[in-house]
Amino acid sequence: MRTNSCQPMDTTQKLDNIEDNGGCRIADAANTYDWALTIIKFKGYKIFLYPDHRDGYYGDFWAIKGNREFIGDDPLRLLGVISLWETLGDNWQTQDKLPCEKLYKEIGKKALPASETEIEKMADSEFAGLVAEYRIFFNSLGLIEKMPLTITKQKFFEVISTYYKDNDW
């Protein structure tokens, strides 16, 4: 039985049969750090903190197993770096298992288009795909009414350019 608290984990058990019961939202926040560290420990890593002397900076988290070392500013970044290695291997920058898509800038460009002209230049099929993607996101935000199925390119630009300014998170 799983609980919501972070309890010592029996490391002989496996993390399988995690059920999708209809939805989940986890955000990068300090309340996830113990879980990230627990997962890293469960994977067999020794975890260390290399303290930093600067004000406002805790230090770097290190995970070491065998001759592999992973470093992150916080436990979530550390878990992310470990996930990169687990997926891509030692030669993660040059491996050929998975092509690296240049998504960081692409996602930012979609979220913050420079002008309405960028949206206007899109082919109708490309625009329809973008709207479909953003309907998923807006539904998660509880703002689906701002992203109707049929929306003009001009209205889409207005919504994308302003929706985040209207919400107090």
C-alpha positions, 0 to 999 in steps of 0.5 A, a space after each residue: 500500500 502506498 502512502 502520501 508520506 515519504 517513508 523508508 522504502 524496502 529496496 527489494 521491492 520494485 516500483 511497478 504497477 503504478 496505476 494511472 487513476 485518471 490524473 496527476 500533477 507534480 510540480 518542481 517544488 521542495 516537497 518533491 526533493 525527498 521523493 527524488 532523493 529516495 528514488 535515487 537511493 532506491 536505484 543504488 546510488 550513494 548521495 552526497 551534498 557538496 556545500 557551497 559557501 555563497 549566500 543563498 546557494 545550498 550546494 550541489 547534490 552528487 549521486 555516485 554508483 561505481 565509476 559514474 558521478 552525477 551532479 545537480 543543483 537540486 534533487 530534481 535536477 540530479 534525478 533528471 541527469 541520472 535519467 538522461 544517462 539511464 536513457 542515453 548511456 555514457 556517450 549521451 552527447 553522441 549516441 545514436 539511440 535517440 535523436 536529440 530534438 532541439 525542443 527548448 527554443 521551439 517550445 519557447 517560441 510557441 509559448 511566446 511568439 514574437 508577432 502575430 505574423 509568425 502565427 499567420 504564416 503557419 499552414 492551416 494544418 500546422 496551426 490546427 496541430 498547435 491549437 490541439 496541443 494548446 487545448 491540452 495545456 489550457 484544459 490542464 490549466 482550467 482555461 479551456 474556454 479561452 482556447 475553443 476548437 475553432 479559433 482564428 490565428 489572430 485570436 490565438 495570438 492574443 490568447 497566447 500573448 496574454 493568458 499567463 498575465 491574467 492568472 495569479 498562480 
